[in-house]
Amino acid sequence: MKRLNENSFDIESLFSQEDNAVNPVQLQKLRDFLGRNDLKQHLVEAKKDMTVTKDFIATNFSIVDLMIDVGSDQLRKRLHLD
């Protein structure tokens, strides 16, 4: 919960409604968040993980495997489970 509170801020309250001035408390929370978190690195790591997942699926499953729902009529016909 502490981490959630440190990393969250109300995007709507970043600007005040009166004169479009930046809310300094919310701006500081945003700066602190960006200082603690390298968002580009998170995306780089996520891309690596997705590439590993994609390669695993491409290696171990055919397009037919991916398109058939478990328990579907197509699966029963293909495996002759009737």
CNS distance restraints for C-alpha pairs under 8 A (distance, minus, plus):
assign (resid   1 and name CA) (resid   5 and name CA) 6.16 0.50 0.50
assign (resid   2 and name CA) (resid   6 and name CA) 6.18 0.50 0.50
assign (resid   3 and name CA) (resid   7 and name CA) 6.10 0.50 0.50
assign (resid   4 and name CA) (resid   8 and name CA) 5.95 0.50 0.50
assign (resid   5 and name CA) (resid   9 and name CA) 7.87 0.50 0.50
assign (resid   6 and name CA) (resid  29 and name CA) 7.33 0.50 0.50
assign (resid   6 and name CA) (resid  33 and name CA) 7.39 0.50 0.50
assign (resid   7 and name CA) (resid  29 and name CA) 7.25 0.50 0.50
assign (resid   7 and name CA) (resid  30 and name CA) 7.81 0.50 0.50
assign (resid   7 and name CA) (resid  33 and name CA) 5.48 0.50 0.50
assign (resid   8 and name CA) (resid  29 and name CA) 7.54 0.50 0.50
assign (resid   9 and name CA) (resid  26 and name CA) 6.20 0.50 0.50
assign (resid   9 and name CA) (resid  29 and name CA) 6.58 0.50 0.50
assign (resid   9 and name CA) (resid  30 and name CA) 7.12 0.50 0.50
assign (resid  10 and name CA) (resid  14 and name CA) 6.59 0.50 0.50
assign (resid  10 and name CA) (resid  26 and name CA) 7.19 0.50 0.50
assign (resid  11 and name CA) (resid  15 and name CA) 7.92 0.50 0.50
assign (resid  11 and name CA) (resid  26 and name CA) 7.95 0.50 0.50
assign (resid  13 and name CA) (resid  23 and name CA) 6.78 0.50 0.50
assign (resid  13 and name CA) (resid  26 and name CA) 7.05 0.50 0.50
assign (resid  14 and name CA) (resid  22 and name CA) 5.77 0.50 0.50
assign (resid  14 and name CA) (resid  23 and name CA) 5.08 0.50 0.50
assign (resid  14 and name CA) (resid  24 and name CA) 7.83 0.50 0.50
assign (resid  14 and name CA) (resid  26 and name CA) 5.33 0.50 0.50
assign (resid  14 and name CA) (resid  27 and name CA) 6.29 0.50 0.50
assign (resid  15 and name CA) (resid  20 and name CA) 5.38 0.50 0.50
assign (resid  15 and name CA) (resid  21 and name CA) 5.63 0.50 0.50
assign (resid  15 and name CA) (resid  22 and name CA) 4.58 0.50 0.50
assign (resid  15 and name CA) (resid  23 and name CA) 5.47 0.50 0.50
assign (resid  16 and name CA) (resid  20 and name CA) 5.28 0.50 0.50
assign (resid  16 and name CA) (resid  21 and name CA) 5.70 0.50 0.50
assign (resid  16 and name CA) (resid  22 and name CA) 6.40 0.50 0.50
assign (resid  16 and name CA) (resid  23 and name CA) 6.26 0.50 0.50
assign (resid  22 and name CA) (resid  27 and name CA) 6.90 0.50 0.50
assign (resid  23 and name CA) (resid  27 and name CA) 6.07 0.50 0.50
assign (resid  24 and name CA) (resid  28 and name CA) 6.04 0.50 0.50
assign (resid  25 and name CA) (resid  29 and name CA) 6.38 0.50 0.50
assign (resid  26 and name CA) (resid  30 and name CA) 6.28 0.50 0.50
assign (resid  27 and name CA) (resid  31 and name CA) 6.20 0.50 0.50
assign (resid  28 and name CA) (resid  32 and name CA) 5.99 0.50 0.50
assign (resid  29 and name CA) (resid  33 and name CA) 6.10 0.50 0.50
assign (resid  30 and name CA) (resid  34 and name CA) 6.21 0.50 0.50
assign (resid  31 and name CA) (resid  35 and name CA) 6.01 0.50 0.50
assign (resid  32 and name CA) (resid  36 and name CA) 6.22 0.50 0.50
assign (resid  33 and name CA) (resid  37 and name CA) 6.06 0.50 0.50
assign (resid  34 and name CA) (resid  38 and name CA) 6.76 0.50 0.50
assign (resid  34 and name CA) (resid  39 and name CA) 7.58 0.50 0.50
assign (resid  38 and name CA) (resid  42 and name CA) 6.51 0.50 0.50
assign (resid  39 and name CA) (resid  43 and name CA) 6.39 0.50 0.50
assign (resid  40 and name CA) (resid  44 and name CA) 6.25 0.50 0.50
assign (resid  41 and name CA) (resid  45 and name CA) 6.12 0.50 0.50
assign (resid  42 and name CA) (resid  46 and name CA) 6.09 0.50 0.50
assign (resid  43 and name CA) (resid  47 and name CA) 6.07 0.50 0.50
assign (resid  44 and name CA) (resid  48 and name CA) 6.39 0.50 0.50
assign (resid  45 and name CA) (resid  49 and name CA) 6.30 0.50 0.50
assign (resid  46 and name CA) (resid  50 and name CA) 6.12 0.50 0.50
assign (resid  47 and name CA) (resid  51 and name CA) 6.08 0.50 0.50
assign (resid  48 and name CA) (resid  52 and name CA) 6.33 0.50 0.50
assign (resid  49 and name CA) (resid  53 and name CA) 6.28 0.50 0.50
assign (resid  50 and name CA) (resid  54 and name CA) 6.02 0.50 0.50
assign (resid  51 and name CA) (resid  55 and name CA) 6.05 0.50 0.50
assign (resid  52 and name CA) (resid  56 and name CA) 6.16 0.50 0.50
assign (resid  53 and name CA) (resid  57 and name CA) 6.24 0.50 0.50
assign (resid  54 and name CA) (resid  58 and name CA) 6.08 0.50 0.50
assign (resid  55 and name CA) (resid  59 and name CA) 6.04 0.50 0.50
assign (resid  56 and name CA) (resid  60 and name CA) 6.05 0.50 0.50
assign (resid  57 and name CA) (resid  61 and name CA) 5.49 0.50 0.50
assign (resid  58 and name CA) (resid  62 and name CA) 7.05 0.50 0.50
assign (resid  61 and name CA) (resid  65 and name CA) 5.84 0.50 0.50
assign (resid  61 and name CA) (resid  66 and name CA) 6.83 0.50 0.50
assign (resid  62 and name CA) (resid  66 and name CA) 6.54 0.50 0.50
assign (resid  63 and name CA) (resid  67 and name CA) 6.23 0.50 0.50
assign (resid  64 and name CA) (resid  68 and name CA) 6.28 0.50 0.50
assign (resid  68 and name CA) (resid  72 and name CA) 6.93 0.50 0.50
assign (resid  68 and name CA) (resid  74 and name CA) 6.75 0.50 0.50
assign (resid  68 and name CA) (resid  75 and name CA) 6.43 0.50 0.50
assign (resid  69 and name CA) (resid  75 and name CA) 7.33 0.50 0.50
assign (resid  70 and name CA) (resid  75 and name CA) 6.86 0.50 0.50
assign (resid  71 and name CA) (resid  75 and name CA) 6.36 0.50 0.50
assign (resid  71 and name CA) (resid  76 and name CA) 7.14 0.50 0.50
assign (resid  72 and name CA) (resid  76 and name CA) 6.64 0.50 0.50
assign (resid  73 and name CA) (resid  77 and name CA) 6.24 0.50 0.50
assign (resid  74 and name CA) (resid  78 and name CA) 6.12 0.50 0.50
assign (resid  75 and name CA) (resid  79 and name CA) 6.08 0.50 0.50
assign (resid  76 and name CA) (resid  80 and name CA) 5.35 0.50 0.50
assign (resid  76 and name CA) (resid  81 and name CA) 4.92 0.50 0.50
assign (resid  76 and name CA) (resid  82 and name CA) 6.45 0.50 0.50
assign (resid  77 and name CA) (resid  81 and name CA) 6.90 0.50 0.50
assign (resid  77 and name CA) (resid  82 and name CA) 7.61 0.50 0.50
